[in-house]
C-alpha cells in the first residue's frame, strides 16, 4: 500500500458502535484511532465488555487517549 497516508480518527461517543468502529479501524493498516471522547467511563467499560465477560477496557483502547469532552481533546 505504498503511497497511502495514515488517517487518524477520533471516536466521539463510545457505545456499542464506538467499540465496533475501533475494532474495524484497527484492521486497516492506514487507519489509526488516536482518541475517544466519552463522558461516562462506565459506558466505555460496558461497551468493551460486550459478550465477553473477561474483556478489559485496555484491550481495544490500548494506545488511545480517552477524553471526557471534545473541548478537552
N, C-alpha and C positions, 0 to 999 in steps of 0.2 A: 504494500500500500504506500509506495513511495510517492512523495509529493502531497500527501494529505496531512492537514494540520490537526492537532489535538483541539477538540472543542470541550470547553469546561462548562459544567452545568451546576446550577443550584436548584434544589428541590424545595419548593415552598408548600408546606403542609405535608406532614409525613404520616398519613393514614395508611390504609392497606395499599392504595395505589402508589403512594410515595415509595414504599418498600418495593413494590413491583417495578417501578421505574428505575430505581437504583440497581436492582438485580439485572435488569435488561441492559442498562448502560454499561455496567461492569463487563459485559460480554463483548463490547465494542472496543477494539484497541485504539480507536481515535476519539473516544469519549472518556471524560473524567468527571466524576461528581466531586466537587470541591466544598460544597456547603449544603446544609439542610436548615430550613427555617421552620421551627415548630415551637410554640409557646408552652406546650404541655408535654413534659418529659414522659409522663405515663403513656401518652399516645404513641410515642416512639417505641417504648418497650412492648406495648400491646401489639402494634403492627408488625414489629420484628419477630415476635414470638410466633404469631400465626398459628399454624397447625403443628409446630414443632415445640414441644414443651421445654427442651433443653437449649433452645436458641438464646443467644445473648445479644444485647444491643450492639456490642462491639463488632460482631461479625460483619454485617453489611455496611456499617458506618466506620469501619477502620480507615483512618486517614482522612475522614471527612469532618469538617468543623460544623458544630451544631450551634445555631443562634436562636434566641427566643423571639426576635423580631427582625424584620427586613432592615430597619434602621440600624440595628446593631451589626448587621452583616457588613 
